[in-house]
Amino acid sequence: MNDIYFNNPLENLIQQYSSTYDAKNLNSGFDWVLDYKIKPDDTERELTFALQLTGNTDDRTNDLIQIDLLGSAPEQELSQLRQNDGKNLETTFQADYVHPFNPNIKLETGLKGVLRRIESDYNTFDRVLNSTVSDPLLSNIFQYQQDVYAGYASFNFKLGKKYGLIVGGRYEKTVISGEFDLENPSFENDYDNLLPSIIVSRNFKNFQTLKVSYSRRIQRPSLFYINPYSDLTDSRNQTFGNPLLEPEISDQFDLSYNTFIKGVGLNGSFYYKRTSDVIESYLAPITEEGIAQTSYLNIGVNDSYGFNLFSTATIKRKFTVRGSINVFTYNASAFINEEQLSTTAVLWNGFGSAGYDFNGGYKVEAFGFFRSPQQTIQGFTPSFSIFGLGAKKDILKKKGSIGIRIIEPFAKFKSFGTELEGTNFTLESEYKVLFRSFGGTIEYRFGSMNYQQRERRSKIRNSDLKEGGDGTQGGGTQ
């Protein structure tokens, strides 16, 4: 339940109302992978075919009751039942070929196709009017198709005993179409991308390696960013996706160093990344009635410099510690609604875990993650942190295990605050989410596990979608 207060001095408008929001989600999904490998001789020559089907459904029912406490709001009472049934099917075909010309030169090449089919069926029933709301943002059927066709080739050169060189490139063609059941026109979009990469490495004694690399990567918007369904947790704050988004394109330069000494692994890198068509949430100017509408735009360009450090250590084969920290800049510029915008900030995130193996098959682990507030062109969105504890016991001669995990044992709720600024308005918000959870696992392994079985893991890695809400950057379709 939320108590909401709105004040617009320019319009002499003061509103206060209570909002009760009950949400229920039902998620299900599946993954099916088929691989076929051909090795014609004892060399490294290899031909692999792979097929992957990934599907999921996300059915949501949201019950909203809003009551005006001052009698001044346009809606004296709001009681709505909102449903959104989402379906997502991804089909991937891939063929990879490895051909060594000699011990020092190797070619890797392949073709790939990714077919994505998305459907979002949403409607809003108004209990006060006893009818379905006719607004296309609240009641509609959205169908979206995204097909990606790619081909790649890379050459791996061994230059003596100390140097290595990998030169490659990918060509990707993306074909997009979408349509709505009500009012909104259908749309189509397609684009071509050439994604080159190069890595130069130098090996030193004691397992030390220095690398210099350049790569271009693409991040296509996921369903989180394109779904036009309007999330109306509060009728004064409307959030909806933008199906016309273009992908983000990033050019990144890295200088990295890694080593492994006496059970301690260390990997550090300095990098520069320039991202065009950055995808961010954007809050339009608040209306006179106090309604805030947020969607997603390709805002412009972000130049980022950063440093990443990761380390892992094992002590007496019992105690394992891992940790990483990533510090980077946000330096974005945008031209939106005939207004030039720019913002700079220093951001960071970090991860740490520690585990201990006791005698008798008992294991315990603690882990934590923290991310600073994320800067946007209009302000910042909330920071995020998570802490968890887990324990596991091997059973049945190590063929099985049982375990428990606790997330946020010391804090039942998490608070998230946002501050955004735009033309003639400032928006500050804070909300709390129930976060503490408990879980258990039971695992049993049939047969035996060996290196050959692990090697048969599928080569398909679809990492070209920009996932919603976490600000992470992934690689191109591989």
DRENDO-1510 file (C-alpha; in Angstrom, 1 decimal, always signed):
<recs>
REC; n; res; u; v; w
REC; 1; MET; +0.0; +0.0; +0.0 .
REC; 2; ASN; +1.3; +3.5; -1.0 .
REC; 3; ASP; +0.4; +6.9; +0.3 .
REC; 4; ILE; +1.0; +9.3; -2.6 .
REC; 5; TYR; +1.2; +13.1; -2.4 .
REC; 6; PHE; +1.2; +15.4; -5.5 .
REC; 7; ASN; +1.7; +19.2; -5.5 .
REC; 8; ASN; +1.8; +21.4; -8.6 .
REC; 9; PRO; +2.1; +25.0; -7.4 .
REC; 10; LEU; +1.8; +26.4; -11.0 .
REC; 11; GLU; -1.7; +25.0; -11.3 .
REC; 12; ASN; -2.6; +25.3; -7.6 .
REC; 13; LEU; -3.2; +21.6; -7.6 .
REC; 14; ILE; -2.8; +19.4; -4.5 .
REC; 15; GLN; -3.7; +15.7; -4.5 .
REC; 16; GLN; -3.3; +13.0; -1.9 .
REC; 17; TYR; -4.5; +9.4; -2.3 .
REC; 18; SER; -3.8; +5.9; -1.2 .
REC; 19; SER; -3.0; +3.1; -3.6 .
REC; 20; THR; -3.2; -0.6; -3.0 .
REC; 21; TYR; -1.5; -2.8; -5.6 .
REC; 22; ASP; -1.6; -6.6; -5.5 .
REC; 23; ALA; +0.5; -8.4; -8.2 .
REC; 24; LYS; +0.6; -12.1; -9.0 .
REC; 25; ASN; +3.1; -13.6; -11.5 .
REC; 26; LEU; +3.2; -17.1; -13.1 .
REC; 27; ASN; +6.4; -17.9; -15.0 .
REC; 28; SER; +7.3; -21.1; -16.8 .
REC; 29; GLY; +9.8; -22.0; -19.5 .
REC; 30; PHE; +11.9; -24.6; -21.3 .
REC; 31; ASP; +15.2; -25.1; -23.0 .
REC; 32; TRP; +15.9; -27.8; -25.6 .
REC; 33; VAL; +19.4; -28.2; -27.2 .
REC; 34; LEU; +20.5; -30.6; -30.0 .
REC; 35; ASP; +24.2; -30.8; -31.0 .
REC; 36; TYR; +25.9; -32.9; -33.6 .
REC; 37; LYS; +29.7; -32.9; -34.0 .
REC; 38; ILE; +31.9; -34.4; -36.8 .
REC; 39; LYS; +35.6; -34.9; -36.3 .
REC; 40; PRO; +37.0; -36.5; -39.5 .
REC; 41; ASP; +40.5; -37.2; -38.2 .
REC; 42; ASP; +42.8; -36.8; -35.2 .
REC; 43; THR; +43.5; -33.2; -35.9 .
REC; 44; GLU; +41.6; -30.2; -34.6 .
REC; 45; ARG; +39.3; -30.1; -37.6 .
REC; 46; GLU; +35.7; -30.1; -36.4 .
REC; 47; LEU; +32.3; -29.4; -37.8 .
REC; 48; THR; +29.4; -28.8; -35.4 .
REC; 49; PHE; +25.7; -28.3; -36.0 .
REC; 50; ALA; +23.5; -27.0; -33.2 .
REC; 51; LEU; +19.8; -26.3; -32.7 .
REC; 52; GLN; +18.3; -24.6; -29.6 .
REC; 53; LEU; +14.7; -23.9; -28.6 .
REC; 54; THR; +14.0; -21.6; -25.7 .
REC; 55; GLY; +10.5; -20.6; -24.7 .
REC; 56; ASN; +8.9; -19.0; -21.7 .
REC; 57; THR; +5.5; -17.6; -20.6 .
REC; 58; ASP; +5.0; -14.7; -18.2 .
REC; 59; ASP; +1.4; -14.3; -17.0 .
REC; 60; ARG; +0.7; -11.4; -14.7 .
REC; 61; THR; -2.4; -10.2; -12.9 .
REC; 62; ASN; -2.3; -6.8; -11.2 .
REC; 63; ASP; -5.1; -5.6; -8.9 .
REC; 64; LEU; -5.1; -1.8; -8.3 .
REC; 65; ILE; -7.3; +0.1; -6.0 .
REC; 66; GLN; -6.8; +3.9; -5.7 .
REC; 67; ILE; -8.8; +6.2; -3.4 .
REC; 68; ASP; -8.6; +10.0; -3.5 .
REC; 69; LEU; -8.2; +11.3; +0.1 .
REC; 70; LEU; -8.9; +15.0; -0.7 .
REC; 71; GLY; -11.6; +14.8; -3.3 .
REC; 72; SER; -9.6; +16.8; -5.8 .
REC; 73; ALA; -8.2; +14.1; -8.2 .
REC; 74; PRO; -9.9; +13.5; -11.6 .
REC; 75; GLU; -10.5; +9.9; -10.6 .
REC; 76; GLN; -12.3; +9.9; -7.2 .
REC; 77; GLU; -12.0; +6.1; -7.1 .
REC; 78; LEU; -10.0; +3.7; -9.3 .
REC; 79; SER; -10.4; +0.0; -9.2 .
REC; 80; GLN; -8.9; -2.0; -12.0 .
REC; 81; LEU; -7.9; -5.5; -12.8 .
REC; 82; ARG; -5.0; -5.7; -15.2 .
REC; 83; GLN; -3.8; -8.8; -17.0 .
REC; 84; ASN; -0.8; -9.3; -19.2 .
REC; 85; ASP; -0.1; -12.8; -20.8 .
REC; 86; GLY; +3.3; -12.8; -22.5 .
REC; 87; LYS; +4.9; -15.6; -24.7 .
REC; 88; ASN; +8.4; -15.7; -25.9 .
REC; 89; LEU; +9.9; -18.3; -28.3 .
REC; 90; GLU; +13.5; -18.2; -29.5 .
REC; 91; THR; +14.8; -20.7; -32.1 .
REC; 92; THR; +18.5; -20.8; -32.9 .
REC; 93; PHE; +20.3; -22.6; -35.7 .
REC; 94; GLN; +24.1; -22.7; -35.8 .
REC; 95; ALA; +26.9; -24.3; -37.7 .
REC; 96; ASP; +30.6; -24.0; -36.8 .
REC; 97; TYR; +33.8; -25.2; -38.5 .
REC; 98; VAL; +37.3; -25.3; -37.2 .
REC; 99; HIS; +40.2; -25.9; -39.6 .
REC; 100; PRO; +43.9; -25.9; -38.6 .
REC; 101; PHE; +46.1; -25.1; -41.6 .
REC; 102; ASN; +49.2; -25.9; -39.5 .
REC; 103; PRO; +50.2; -25.8; -35.8 .
REC; 104; ASN; +50.4; -22.0; -35.9 .
REC; 105; ILE; +47.4; -21.0; -38.0 .
REC; 106; LYS; +43.8; -21.9; -37.3 .
REC; 107; LEU; +40.5; -20.8; -39.0 .
REC; 108; GLU; +37.2; -20.7; -37.1 .
REC; 109; THR; +34.1; -19.8; -39.2 .
REC; 110; GLY; +30.3; -20.4; -39.0 .
REC; 111; LEU; +26.8; -19.3; -39.7 .
REC; 112; LYS; +23.9; -18.6; -37.4 .
REC; 113; GLY; +20.2; -17.7; -37.4 .
REC; 114; VAL; +18.2; -16.6; -34.4 .
REC; 115; LEU; +14.4; -16.3; -34.8 .
REC; 116; ARG; +12.5; -14.6; -32.0 .
REC; 117; ARG; +8.7; -14.5; -31.7 .
REC; 118; ILE; +7.1; -12.5; -28.9 .
REC; 119; GLU; +3.4; -12.0; -28.1 .
REC; 120; SER; +2.0; -9.7; -25.3 .
REC; 121; ASP; -1.8; -10.0; -24.7 .
REC; 122; TYR; -2.9; -7.4; -22.2 .
REC; 123; ASN; -6.2; -5.9; -21.0 .
REC; 124; THR; -7.5; -3.7; -18.2 .
REC; 125; PHE; -11.0; -4.2; -16.7 .
REC; 126; ASP; -12.4; -1.2; -14.8 .
REC; 127; ARG; -14.6; -2.4; -12.0 .
REC; 128; VAL; -16.2; +1.1; -11.5 .
REC; 129; LEU; -17.3; +1.3; -15.1 .
REC; 130; ASN; -17.8; -2.5; -15.3 .
REC; 131; SER; -16.1; -2.6; -18.7 .
REC; 132; THR; -12.8; -3.2; -20.4 .
REC; 133; VAL; -10.7; +0.0; -20.8 .
REC; 134; SER; -10.5; +0.9; -24.5 .
REC; 135; ASP; -7.2; +2.7; -24.3 .
REC; 136; PRO; -4.7; +0.8; -26.6 .
REC; 137; LEU; -2.0; +1.3; -24.0 .
REC; 138; LEU; -4.0; -0.7; -21.5 .
REC; 139; SER; -5.9; -3.2; -23.7 .
REC; 140; ASN; -4.2; -4.6; -26.8 .
REC; 141; ILE; -2.4; -7.6; -28.4 .
REC; 142; PHE; +1.2; -6.9; -29.5 .
REC; 143; GLN; +3.1; -9.3; -31.7 .
REC; 144; TYR; +6.8; -8.8; -32.4 .
REC; 145; GLN; +9.3; -10.7; -34.6 .
REC; 146; GLN; +13.0; -10.3; -34.7 .
REC; 147; ASP; +15.2; -12.4; -37.0 .
REC; 148; VAL; +19.0; -12.3; -36.9 .
REC; 149; TYR; +21.2; -13.9; -39.6 .
REC; 150; ALA; +24.9; -13.9; -39.0 .
REC; 151; GLY; +28.2; -15.2; -40.4 .
REC; 152; TYR; +31.6; -15.0; -38.9 .
REC; 153; ALA; +35.3; -15.9; -39.5 .
REC; 154; SER; +38.4; -15.5; -37.3 .
REC; 155; PHE; +42.0; -16.5; -37.8 .
REC; 156; ASN; +44.2; -17.5; -34.8 .
REC; 157; PHE; +47.9; -17.1; -35.3 .
REC; 158; LYS; +50.7; -18.3; -33.0 .
REC; 159; LEU; +53.7; -16.0; -33.5 .
REC; 160; GLY; +56.5; -17.9; -31.9 .
REC; 161; LYS; +56.2; -19.1; -28.3 .
REC; 162; LYS; +55.3; -15.8; -26.8 .
REC; 163; TYR; +52.9; -14.0; -29.1 .
REC; 164; GLY; +49.4; -14.6; -30.3 .
REC; 165; LEU; +47.1; -12.8; -32.7 .
REC; 166; ILE; +43.3; -13.3; -33.3 .
REC; 167; VAL; +41.7; -11.3; -36.1 .
REC; 168; GLY; +38.0; -11.8; -37.0 .
REC; 169; GLY; +34.8; -10.2; -38.0 .
REC; 170; ARG; +31.0; -10.9; -38.0 .
REC; 171; TYR; +28.3; -9.7; -40.3 .
REC; 172; GLU; +24.8; -9.6; -38.9 .
REC; 173; LYS; +21.5; -8.7; -40.6 .
REC; 174; THR; +18.5; -8.0; -38.4 .
REC; 175; VAL; +14.9; -8.0; -39.7 .
REC; 176; ILE; +12.2; -6.7; -37.4 .
REC; 177; SER; +8.4; -6.5; -37.7 .
REC; 178; GLY; +5.5; -5.9; -35.3 .
REC; 179; GLU; +1.8; -5.3; -35.2 .
REC; 180; PHE; -1.0; -4.4; -32.8 .
REC; 181; ASP; -4.5; -5.7; -32.7 .
REC; 182; LEU; -6.0; -2.2; -32.0 .
REC; 183; GLU; -5.4; +1.2; -33.6 .
REC; 184; ASN; -1.6; +1.3; -33.6 .
REC; 185; PRO; -0.1; +0.9; -37.0 .
REC; 186; SER; +2.2; -2.0; -37.8 .
REC; 187; PHE; +5.9; -1.4; -38.4 .
REC; 188; GLU; +9.0; -2.9; -40.0 .
REC; 189; ASN; +12.8; -2.3; -39.5 .
REC; 190; ASP; +16.0; -3.9; -40.7 .
REC; 191; TYR; +19.6; -3.1; -40.3 .
REC; 192; ASP; +23.1; -4.5; -41.1 .
REC; 193; ASN; +26.1; -4.5; -38.8 .
REC; 194; LEU; +29.8; -5.4; -39.4 .
REC; 195; LEU; +31.5; -6.3; -36.1 .
REC; 196; PRO; +35.3; -6.6; -36.3 .
REC; 197; SER; +37.6; -7.8; -33.5 .
REC; 198; ILE; +41.3; -8.1; -32.9 .
REC; 199; ILE; +43.3; -9.5; -30.0 .
REC; 200; VAL; +47.1; -9.4; -29.5 .
REC; 201; SER; +48.6; -11.3; -26.6 .
REC; 202; ARG; +52.0; -11.7; -25.1 .
REC; 203; ASN; +52.9; -14.6; -22.7 .
REC; 204; PHE; +55.4; -14.3; -19.9 .
REC; 205; LYS; +56.8; -16.8; -17.5 .
REC; 206; ASN; +54.9; -17.9; -14.4 .
REC; 207; PHE; +51.5; -18.0; -16.2 .
REC; 208; GLN; +51.4; -14.3; -17.0 .
REC; 209; THR; +49.6; -12.9; -20.0 .
REC; 210; LEU; +49.2; -9.3; -21.4 .
REC; 211; LYS; +46.5; -8.6; -24.0 .
REC; 212; VAL; +45.5; -5.7; -26.1 .
REC; 213; SER; +42.1; -6.0; -27.8 .
REC; 214; TYR; +39.5; -4.1; -29.8 .
REC; 215; SER; +35.9; -5.3; -30.5 .
REC; 216; ARG; +32.6; -3.9; -31.7 .
REC; 217; ARG; +29.5; -5.4; -30.1 .
REC; 218; ILE; +25.7; -5.0; -30.5 .
REC; 219; GLN; +23.0; -5.0; -27.9 .
REC; 220; ARG; +19.4; -5.4; -29.2 .
REC; 221; PRO; +16.6; -4.3; -26.9 .
REC; 222; SER; +14.9; -7.1; -25.0 .
REC; 223; LEU; +11.2; -7.5; -24.3 .
REC; 224; PHE; +11.7; -5.4; -21.2 .
REC; 225; TYR; +12.3; -2.3; -23.3 .
REC; 226; ILE; +10.0; -2.9; -26.3 .
REC; 227; ASN; +6.7; -4.2; -24.7 .
REC; 228; PRO; +4.2; -1.3; -25.0 .
REC; 229; TYR; +2.1; -2.6; -22.1 .
REC; 230; SER; +1.7; +0.2; -19.6 .
REC; 231; ASP; +2.7; -0.6; -16.1 .
REC; 232; LEU; +0.3; +1.5; -14.0 .
REC; 233; THR; +1.3; +0.6; -10.4 .
REC; 234; ASP; +0.2; +4.2; -9.8 .
REC; 235; SER; -2.2; +5.9; -12.2 .
REC; 236; ARG; +0.0; +9.1; -12.0 .
REC; 237; ASN; +3.1; +7.2; -13.1 .
REC; 238; GLN; +2.9; +5.3; -16.4 .
REC; 239; THR; +5.7; +3.2; -17.8 .
REC; 240; PHE; +5.7; +1.5; -21.2 .
REC; 241; GLY; +8.1; +0.1; -23.7 .
REC; 242; ASN; +9.1; +1.4; -27.2 .
REC; 243; PRO; +9.0; -1.2; -30.0 .
REC; 244; LEU; +10.8; +1.2; -32.4 .
REC; 245; LEU; +14.1; +1.2; -30.5 .
REC; 246; GLU; +17.4; +0.8; -32.4 .
REC; 247; PRO; +20.2; -1.4; -31.0 .
REC; 248; GLU; +23.2; -0.1; -29.0 .
REC; 249; ILE; +26.5; -0.4; -30.8 .
REC; 250; SER; +29.7; -0.3; -28.7 .
REC; 251; ASP; +33.4; +0.0; -29.7 .
REC; 252; GLN; +35.6; -1.1; -26.9 .
REC; 253; PHE; +39.4; -1.1; -26.4 .
REC; 254; ASP; +41.0; -3.2; -23.6 .
REC; 255; LEU; +44.4; -3.6; -22.0 .
REC; 256; SER; +44.4; -6.6; -19.7 .
REC; 257; TYR; +46.8; -8.5; -17.6 .
REC; 258; ASN; +46.3; -11.9; -15.8 .
REC; 259; THR; +48.5; -14.2; -13.7 .
REC; 260; PHE; +48.2; -17.2; -11.4 .
REC; 261; ILE; +50.7; -17.6; -8.6 .
REC; 262; LYS; +50.5; -20.1; -5.7 .
REC; 263; GLY; +46.7; -20.6; -5.8 .
REC; 264; VAL; +45.9; -16.9; -6.4 .
REC; 265; GLY; +44.5; -15.8; -9.7 .
REC; 266; LEU; +44.5; -12.1; -10.7 .
REC; 267; ASN; +42.9; -10.5; -13.7 .
REC; 268; GLY; +42.9; -6.7; -14.3 .
REC; 269; SER; +42.0; -4.5; -17.3 .
REC; 270; PHE; +41.7; -0.9; -18.3 .
REC; 271; TYR; +39.1; -0.2; -21.0 .
REC; 272; TYR; +37.5; +2.6; -23.1 .
REC; 273; LYS; +34.0; +2.0; -24.5 .
REC; 274; ARG; +32.1; +4.3; -26.8 .
REC; 275; THR; +28.4; +3.4; -27.1 .
REC; 276; SER; +26.1; +5.0; -29.7 .
REC; 277; ASP; +22.2; +4.9; -29.6 .
REC; 278; VAL; +22.3; +4.3; -25.9 .
REC; 279; ILE; +19.0; +2.8; -24.6 .
REC; 280; GLU; +17.7; +4.5; -21.4 .
REC; 281; SER; +14.5; +5.3; -19.7 .
REC; 282; TYR; +13.2; +8.8; -20.4 .
REC; 283; LEU; +10.6; +10.7; -18.4 .
REC; 284; ALA; +8.5; +13.1; -20.5 .
REC; 285; PRO; +7.5; +16.5; -19.0 .
REC; 286; ILE; +4.8; +15.9; -16.3 .
REC; 287; THR; +1.3; +17.0; -17.5 .
REC; 288; GLU; -0.8; +19.6; -15.8 .
REC; 289; GLU; -2.9; +16.8; -14.2 .
REC; 290; GLY; +0.3; +15.4; -12.6 .
REC; 291; ILE; +0.7; +12.3; -14.9 .
REC; 292; ALA; +4.3; +11.2; -15.5 .
REC; 293; GLN; +4.9; +9.0; -18.5 .
REC; 294; THR; +8.2; +7.0; -18.8 .
REC; 295; SER; +9.3; +5.1; -21.8 .
REC; 296; TYR; +12.7; +4.1; -23.4 .
REC; 297; LEU; +14.7; +6.1; -26.0 .
REC; 298; ASN; +17.9; +5.9; -27.9 .
REC; 299; ILE; +19.2; +8.9; -26.2 .
REC; 300; GLY; +22.7; +9.4; -27.8 .
REC; 301; VAL; +26.3; +8.6; -27.1 .
REC; 302; ASN; +28.1; +7.5; -24.0 .
REC; 303; ASP; +31.9; +7.6; -23.6 .
REC; 304; SER; +33.1; +5.4; -20.7 .
REC; 305; TYR; +36.5; +4.8; -19.2 .
REC; 306; GLY; +36.9; +2.0; -16.7 .
REC; 307; PHE; +39.0; -0.4; -14.7 .
REC; 308; ASN; +38.1; -3.9; -13.8 .
REC; 309; LEU; +39.8; -6.2; -11.3 .
REC; 310; PHE; +39.0; -9.8; -10.5 .
REC; 311; SER; +40.8; -12.2; -8.1 .
REC; 312; THR; +40.3; -15.7; -6.7 .
REC; 313; ALA; +42.3; -17.5; -4.1 .
REC; 314; THR; +42.2; -21.0; -2.6 .
REC; 315; ILE; +43.8; -21.7; +0.8 .
REC; 316; LYS; +44.7; -25.2; +1.7 .
REC; 317; ARG; +42.1; -26.5; -0.7 .
REC; 318; LYS; +39.4; -25.7; +1.9 .
REC; 319; PHE; +38.8; -22.0; +1.8 .
REC; 320; THR; +38.0; -20.2; -1.4 .
REC; 321; VAL; +37.6; -16.4; -1.8 .
REC; 322; ARG; +36.5; -14.5; -5.0 .
REC; 323; GLY; +36.0; -10.9; -5.6 .
REC; 324; SER; +35.7; -8.3; -8.3 .
REC; 325; ILE; +35.3; -4.5; -8.6 .
REC; 326; ASN; +34.5; -2.5; -11.7 .
REC; 327; VAL; +34.8; +1.3; -11.7 .
REC; 328; PHE; +33.8; +3.3; -14.8 .
REC; 329; THR; +32.7; +6.7; -15.9 .
REC; 330; TYR; +29.3; +7.8; -17.4 .
REC; 331; ASN; +29.8; +10.6; -19.9 .
REC; 332; ALA; +26.6; +10.9; -22.0 .
REC; 333; SER; +25.4; +13.5; -24.4 .
REC; 334; ALA; +22.0; +13.6; -26.1 .
REC; 335; PHE; +19.7; +15.8; -28.2 .
REC; 336; ILE; +16.1; +15.2; -27.3 .
REC; 337; ASN; +13.1; +17.3; -28.1 .
REC; 338; GLU; +15.3; +20.0; -29.5 .
REC; 339; GLU; +17.2; +20.2; -26.2 .
REC; 340; GLN; +21.0; +19.4; -25.8 .
REC; 341; LEU; +21.6; +17.3; -22.6 .
REC; 342; SER; +24.8; +16.0; -21.1 .
REC; 343; THR; +25.7; +14.3; -17.8 .
REC; 344; THR; +28.9; +12.9; -16.2 .
REC; 345; ALA; +29.4; +10.5; -13.2 .
REC; 346; VAL; +31.7; +7.9; -11.8 .
REC; 347; LEU; +29.9; +4.6; -11.1 .
REC; 348; TRP; +31.0; +1.2; -9.8 .
REC; 349; ASN; +29.9; -2.3; -8.9 .
REC; 350; GLY; +31.5; -5.1; -7.0 .
REC; 351; PHE; +31.0; -8.8; -6.1 .
REC; 352; GLY; +32.5; -11.0; -3.4 .
REC; 353; SER; +32.1; -14.6; -2.2 .
REC; 354; ALA; +33.7; -16.9; +0.3 .
REC; 355; GLY; +33.3; -20.6; +0.7 .
REC; 356; TYR; +34.6; -23.3; +3.0 .
REC; 357; ASP; +34.7; -27.1; +2.6 .
REC; 358; PHE; +34.4; -29.0; +5.9 .
REC; 359; ASN; +35.1; -32.6; +6.4 .
REC; 360; GLY; +32.2; -35.0; +5.9 .
REC; 361; GLY; +30.9; -33.2; +2.7 .
REC; 362; TYR; +29.7; -30.1; +4.4 .
REC; 363; LYS; +30.1; -26.8; +2.5 .
REC; 364; VAL; +29.1; -23.2; +3.4 .
REC; 365; GLU; +29.2; -20.1; +1.3 .
REC; 366; ALA; +28.5; -16.3; +1.7 .
REC; 367; PHE; +28.2; -13.9; -1.2 .
REC; 368; GLY; +27.3; -10.3; -1.9 .
REC; 369; PHE; +26.9; -7.9; -4.7 .
REC; 370; PHE; +26.6; -4.1; -4.7 .
REC; 371; ARG; +26.0; -1.6; -7.5 .
REC; 372; SER; +26.1; +2.2; -7.1 .
REC; 373; PRO; +23.2; +4.3; -8.2 .
REC; 374; GLN; +23.0; +4.2; -12.0 .
REC; 375; GLN; +23.3; +7.5; -13.8 .
REC; 376; THR; +20.9; +8.4; -16.7 .
REC; 377; ILE; +20.7; +11.5; -18.9 .
REC; 378; GLN; +18.0; +12.9; -16.5 .
REC; 379; GLY; +19.3; +11.9; -13.1 .
REC; 380; PHE; +19.9; +8.6; -11.3 .
REC; 381; THR; +18.1; +5.4; -10.6 .
REC; 382; PRO; +18.4; +3.3; -7.4 .
REC; 383; SER; +21.5; +1.5; -6.2 .
REC; 384; PHE; +21.2; -2.3; -5.7 .
REC; 385; SER; +22.8; -4.8; -3.3 .
REC; 386; ILE; +22.2; -8.4; -2.3 .
REC; 387; PHE; +23.6; -10.6; +0.3 .
REC; 388; GLY; +23.1; -14.3; +0.8 .
REC; 389; LEU; +24.2; -17.4; +2.8 .
REC; 390; GLY; +24.1; -21.0; +1.8 .
REC; 391; ALA; +25.0; -24.5; +3.0 .
REC; 392; LYS; +25.2; -27.8; +1.3 .
REC; 393; LYS; +25.8; -31.4; +2.4 .
REC; 394; ASP; +26.9; -34.2; +0.0 .
REC; 395; ILE; +24.9; -37.4; +0.3 .
REC; 396; LEU; +24.7; -40.9; -1.2 .
REC; 397; LYS; +28.5; -41.2; -1.7 .
REC; 398; LYS; +28.7; -37.7; -3.3 .
REC; 399; LYS; +26.1; -38.6; -6.0 .
REC; 400; GLY; +23.7; -36.2; -4.5 .
REC; 401; SER; +23.4; -33.2; -2.2 .
REC; 402; ILE; +20.9; -31.2; -0.2 .
REC; 403; GLY; +21.2; -27.5; +0.5 .
REC; 404; ILE; +19.6; -24.3; +1.8 .
REC; 405; ARG; +20.0; -20.7; +0.9 .
REC; 406; ILE; +18.9; -17.5; +2.6 .
REC; 407; ILE; +18.7; -14.2; +0.7 .
REC; 408; GLU; +18.9; -11.0; +2.8 .
REC; 409; PRO; +18.8; -12.6; +6.3 .
REC; 410; PHE; +19.3; -9.2; +8.0 .
REC; 411; ALA; +16.8; -7.0; +6.0 .
REC; 412; LYS; +13.2; -7.9; +5.1 .
REC; 413; PHE; +12.7; -5.0; +2.7 .
REC; 414; LYS; +14.8; -3.0; +0.3 .
REC; 415; SER; +14.3; +0.7; -0.4 .
REC; 416; PHE; +14.9; +2.2; -3.9 .
REC; 417; GLY; +15.0; +5.9; -4.5 .
REC; 418; THR; +15.1; +7.8; -7.8 .
REC; 419; GLU; +15.7; +11.4; -8.7 .
REC; 420; LEU; +15.0; +12.7; -12.2 .
REC; 421; GLU; +15.1; +16.2; -13.7 .
REC; 422; GLY; +13.7; +17.6; -16.9 .
REC; 423; THR; +12.1; +20.7; -18.4 .
REC; 424; ASN; +10.2; +22.5; -15.6 .
REC; 425; PHE; +9.9; +19.5; -13.4 .
REC; 426; THR; +11.7; +17.4; -10.7 .
REC; 427; LEU; +10.6; +13.9; -9.7 .
REC; 428; GLU; +11.7; +12.2; -6.5 .
REC; 429; SER; +10.3; +8.7; -5.6 .
REC; 430; GLU; +11.1; +6.0; -3.2 .
REC; 431; TYR; +9.5; +2.5; -2.8 .
REC; 432; LYS; +10.2; -0.6; -0.8 .
REC; 433; VAL; +10.2; -4.2; -2.0 .
REC; 434; LEU; +10.0; -7.4; +0.1 .
REC; 435; PHE; +13.3; -9.1; -0.6 .
REC; 436; ARG; +14.1; -11.7; +2.1 .
REC; 437; SER; +13.7; -15.3; +0.8 .
REC; 438; PHE; +14.5; -18.9; +1.8 .
REC; 439; GLY; +15.1; -21.8; -0.5 .
REC; 440; GLY; +16.2; -25.4; -0.6 .
REC; 441; THR; +17.8; -27.7; -3.2 .
REC; 442; ILE; +17.9; -31.4; -3.7 .
REC; 443; GLU; +20.3; -32.8; -6.4 .
REC; 444; TYR; +21.1; -36.3; -7.6 .
REC; 445; ARG; +23.6; -37.1; -10.4 .
REC; 446; PHE; +23.0; -40.2; -12.5 .
REC; 447; GLY; +26.0; -42.1; -14.1 .
REC; 448; SER; +29.4; -40.5; -14.2 .
REC; 449; MET; +30.7; -37.2; -15.2 .
REC; 450; ASN; +34.0; -36.9; -17.2 .
REC; 451; TYR; +35.8; -34.4; -19.4 .
REC; 452; GLN; +34.3; -35.7; -22.6 .
REC; 453; GLN; +30.8; -35.2; -21.3 .
REC; 454; ARG; +31.5; -31.7; -20.2 .
REC; 455; GLU; +33.0; -31.0; -23.6 .
REC; 456; ARG; +29.7; -31.7; -25.4 .
REC; 457; ARG; +28.1; -28.6; -23.9 .
REC; 458; SER; +26.4; -26.6; -26.7 .
REC; 459; LYS; +28.3; -23.8; -28.5 .
REC; 460; ILE; +25.2; -21.7; -28.7 .
REC; 461; ARG; +25.5; -18.5; -26.7 .
REC; 462; ASN; +22.9; -15.8; -27.3 .
REC; 463; SER; +24.1; -12.7; -25.5 .
REC; 464; ASP; +23.0; -9.9; -27.9 .
REC; 465; LEU; +20.0; -8.7; -25.9 .
REC; 466; LYS; +20.2; -5.8; -23.5 .
REC; 467; GLU; +18.5; -7.1; -20.4 .
REC; 468; GLY; +16.1; -4.9; -18.6 .
REC; 469; GLY; +16.9; -2.9; -15.5 .
REC; 470; ASP; +20.5; -3.9; -14.7 .
REC; 471; GLY; +22.5; -1.8; -17.0 .
REC; 472; THR; +24.8; -4.5; -18.1 .
REC; 473; GLN; +26.5; -4.8; -21.4 .
REC; 474; GLY; +26.8; -8.1; -23.2 .
REC; 475; GLY; +28.6; -9.3; -26.3 .
REC; 476; GLY; +27.4; -9.8; -29.9 .
REC; 477; THR; +25.6; -12.8; -31.1 .
REC; 478; GLN; +27.9; -15.8; -31.0 .
</recs>
